[in-house]
Amino acid sequence: MLAWPIFIEVLLQTLLGTVDTVMVSRISDDAVAVVGLSGQLFAALTTLFMTISGGAGILIAQKLGAKRGEDARTIAIMSLTVSGVIGLAISALLYAQAENLAGMLGISDELLPLWNVYVSYFGGGMVLTALIAALSTAIRNTGNTRTPMYIGIAMNVVHIVLNYVLIFGMFGFPEWGLFGVTVSGNVSRLIAVLLLFYVFVYSFNRKIGFRDLLVFKPKLFKEVLHIGWPLGVNMSGWVFSQLAIYAFIAMLGAAELATKTYMNTLESFCFMLGYAISLAVQIQVAHLFGAGKTREAYVGAYRALGIGLGLAMLNALLLLAMGRYLLGLFSQNEEILALGTSLLALNLLLQPGKVLNMSLNNALNAVGDTRYTMVTALFSLSLVATAGSYWLGIHAGWGLAGIYCCMIADEWVRGILVLRRWKGQKYLRKAEAESRVSDSRRMATETGLSL
């Protein structure tokens, strides 16, 4: 019940994202390369506010499971305001420093004009992304996964329609190319923020008013940071690893960079249902953990893992069968088609590791074991994914295939480590022990009162 709306939202976002990529590819392969590389930069910066909204989401679910709705409401409000402030700072940085960031990332002169346009204007609207993340995460963790689905679909449909109009200059509008993509993105995100905020206001027992947005309780915010900062470090490690890997791919050439961007779009179809299930199980496990139902939480994670693995493998096989045709929707460059097709078989090894890692990472995060997932991620991402990609892909000359091999190894290393941790049940057993102590104290108190 929690997973299917998330799946529909992710499916349609992926389909519309594919259409978006096809539209951008009609501008040029260079435009696709810029969108792909800048997307990694944006993802790196979004970890700053995802730290807050991610930790808040888990705590909202736990507090609601424990029947502490007022605390959940306060946490949601603080997540929104703090994420908004961080988002404003990121927007200002991207708008003012696009060219300096290009120099840091080694962007070639041929890509620089497109980079400056996209990063300045689309990146300048990142505050909207921050607000969307905080609002949708809070709403989902109340158990309402359908409304963010509807709003997410609407946002992407608006984005695609405006892309069509503004990229190609339809219906009398100017032909803005990549600048049109930035306008389309900002308008669609603004609409989503307004709709999500309206739903957010009525998502808890008491309506949220504008004065409530000034509420700040340090004790509860400390709980958010306690869970959230390892999530942020974990996410930052992954994103900066991807950013470094993209920089290595850029060393190989523009064709390899465009191929990786196209492959990211195709691969997303493989694990989106597994992702939806793992996100749903994080919500469910957090609710059950907060309510003291640790056995149900333990079994639920394995159920999600089994379903996710089966569906991801089925999708990977379909992609292998249809991959060259699908790649042909994006580009007719024979070098890109050959590179992409050669990676589709490796995708059969990549996806099961991703689902294993994703599902049990989310389960561990839901019970508060975020430091372990942080440590394992930093270890594997730095040594296996990043250093390995440079050594095998650049130094040893394996190119894009070598980089993919290291990405596969990273997913499996992290997946096996979190599987062992979940089987150990450290936080679940700790919660059971605390519950027994609490019950004993309550019984002793009640016995004393009756005597």
Salt bridges, closest charged atoms under 4 A:
GLU9 OE1 - ARG140 NH2 2.91
ASP20 OD2 - HIS159 NE2 3.28
GLU70 OE2 - ARG73 NH1 3.64
GLU70 OE2 - ARG206 NH2 2.50
ASP71 OD2 - ARG68 NH2 2.85
ASP212 OD2 - ARG73 NH2 2.69
GLU223 OE1 - LYS63 NZ 2.94
GLU267 OE1 - LYS354 NZ 3.96
GLU334 OE1 - ARG324 NH2 3.12
ASP369 OD2 - ARG421 NE 2.75
ASP410 OD2 - ARG414 NH2 2.86
GLU411 OE2 - ARG414 NH2 3.54
GLU432 OE2 - ARG295 NE 3.03
ASP439 OD1 - ARG442 NH1 3.01
